Amino acid sequence: MPALVAIRFNPELKAKYRQLKAAGKAPKVAITAIMRKIVVIANALLRDGRKWEASMA
């Protein structure tokens, strides 16, 4: 569910989703890629002890 919200409201992740779709990826595959990107960002934030900033994606 966070990936679906990110695709709607986060400009960077929305652009990445559209890029994947334009490259011919199936919608579920593109959503899964966004899910993975969110997990990677979250892990990096935890590792570095930082808080979310809008331009991190």
ABEGO torsion letter per residue (X at the ends): XAAAAAAAABAAAAAAAAAAAAAGBBAAAAAAAAAAAAAAAAAAAAAAGBBBBAAAX
